[in-house]
Amino acid sequence: MPATDALSRALDAPGDPYVRLLPPAVSELLRTLAAPPRLAAHLRLVHDVAHDLADWLAGYCPSLEFDREAVLFGSATHDLGKAVHTAELSGPGSAHEPAGRELLLAHGFPAHLARFAATHATWHGGSVSIEELLVSTADKVWKGKRVQDLEDLLVDRLAEATGAERWAAYLDLDEVLGRIAEGADGRLAFQAAFPVYT
């Protein structure tokens, strides 16, 4: 199958369970870059999970202000640099992080949205925003991976915003992340259905 067909399928095919489509501007950018189909599928999956997390957070803690659209955009573009550093699609590496930010800036996206490409793997330090924590969490839990220090930071923000005891916020977050993680096998199968390279 030609790469353009595989990329189009990765961007447009329904998942089982259904996987939300990426924002149109992101899909168009991936087409312009002739991105690897596996990358497009991965971005859709993380974006889909970020939708679920953002929906949950808005209901769980309506008083906690966060930029939902930034979370969705960040999750949809967090690994964009892997369109350039394709070896990092199947192996370790972090060169894609600054490269993704630079690609987004070069294509006219604002810095406050492009930042997620560079920050999604770095959540330590006091200046990490709730939006960055959500994107980082979505990027882990989509495949069933749980990262304690990342989740602890999110629990701290939830407890502070709700006034709940930390253990209660932990249990509530654990429940939603556990539910999301249960769908990991289906998401991994969806991603694996697309080739790594174009």
N, C-alpha and C positions, 0 to 999 in steps of 0.2 A: 504494500500500500504506500503511495507517495506520502512524503512527510507532511505536505500541506493537508492531506486528508486526515492523517493521524492527529495533527495539531487541531484541526477543526473538530474532530470527534472529541478530543480531550477538552476542548472549550465548550462544546455544545451538547454532548451526549448526556442523556439522563443517567444518573447513578442509581444503584439499587442498594440501599434506599436512596431516594432522590438527593442529589447534590446541587445546591444552588449554583447559578451561573455567576461568573465574575462581573464586576461593574464593566459596562461597555468600553470605557476608556482603557481599562486594563486589558481586556480581550484584544482590543485593537492594537495596543502596544505589543502584546505577545505575538500577534500576527506580523507586525512590522519587523520585529526582531527575529522572526522565524524561530521562535523559542522551541526548545525540545518539548515534545508532547508530554513526557513524564513530568516536566516542570509545570506545565499548564494544569495537569491533573492534580498535582500536589497543591498548587496555589488554590485551586477550587476547593479542595478538601479542608485546608486550613481556614479559608474564608468561610466555609460552611459552618465549621465548628465555632469560629469567632461570632457568627450570627447567633448561635445557640447561647454562647456565653454572654453576649451583650443583652439578649432578650432576658436571660435569667437575672442578670445584674440589675437591669432596669426594674424588674418586678420585685426583686429581693430587697433592693435598697434604693428607692426612688429619690431619696435625698442626696445620693452620691452623684454629683455631676461628672459626666465624662463625655468625650466626643465620640459618639457611636460611629459616625461616618469615618472618622480617622482610624478607629479600630478595624472597621471593615476594609478600608483601603489598605491599611498597613498589613493586614493578614493576607490580602490578595496580592501583595507585591513584595512581601518580606524576603523571598529568595530570588528576586528578579535577577540579581547578579550572576546566578547560575546559568543564565542564558549566554554569558560570556565565559564563565569558569565552569564549563560543562563537566569536567572531571569531578567536581564537588557534588554532582547529582548522585554519584554512586560511591563516593569516597569522602574522607574528611577534608576539611579546609575551611578557611574563613575569608579568603580573598573575595568571595562573592558579596560580602557585606558592604564594604565601601564601594565596590563596583556597582551594586544595585542602587545605592543612593545616588551615585553619579549619573547612572543611566536615567533615573527618574528626573533628576534636575535637568539633564540635557534635553529631555523630551517635554520640558515645560511644567512639570509638576512642582508644587511648592515645597519648600524645605520642611515644613511641619508635617507633611505627609511622607516625603522621601526618607525621613529619619528612620522609619521602622526597618527599612532594608539594612541599615547599619547597626541598629540597636537590638534586634530581635533575639540575639544570642547573649546579650549582656544585660543582666537585670540587677547587678549588685551596685550599691551606692544609693545615697539618699535622694538623688534627683530623678530617679526613674518614675515616670508617670503611670497612672492607673491604666492608661491606654497601652503603654508599652508592656505592662505586666499582662494585660489581656491577650495581646498579640503573641507574646512569648509563651503563655500558657496554652493558647490554641495550637501553637506550633509543636507543642509536646504531646498534649492529650489526644490529638487527632489519631495518633497511632497507639494509644493506650499507655504512653509513657507518663509517669508521674515524677515530678522533680520537687523534692521536699523544700529546698531553700526558696525556690520560686513561689511555690504555693504558700509558704510561710509569709512572704511579703504581701501576697494578695490577702491572706487572712488578716494580717495586721491592718490593712486598709479597710477591709470590710468591718472589722470590729470597731475601728475608730469611727467610721461613718454611721454605723447603726447603733452604737452604744452597747452592743451585745458583749457578753463575755467572749474572750478569745476562743475558748473551747467550743462555744456554740457556733461562732462564725466558721470555725474549722469544720465542724460536722456538716454544716449547710453546704460549704464549698465542696467538701469531700463527696457529698451525695451527688451533686450535679456533675462533678468531674468523673465520678465512678460511672454514672449513667452514660456520659459521653464516651468514656473509654470502652464500654461494652460494645460499641459499634466499630471498634478498631479493625476487626478482621475484614469487614465489608469495605471499609475505606482503603485498607492496604491492598485488597484485591482490585478495587477500582483503579488505584494508582498503578499497580503492576500490569494492568491491561494495556498500558501505553509505553511505547519505546523510549528509552533514555535519550537516544540521539536521533536527530533528524536525518 
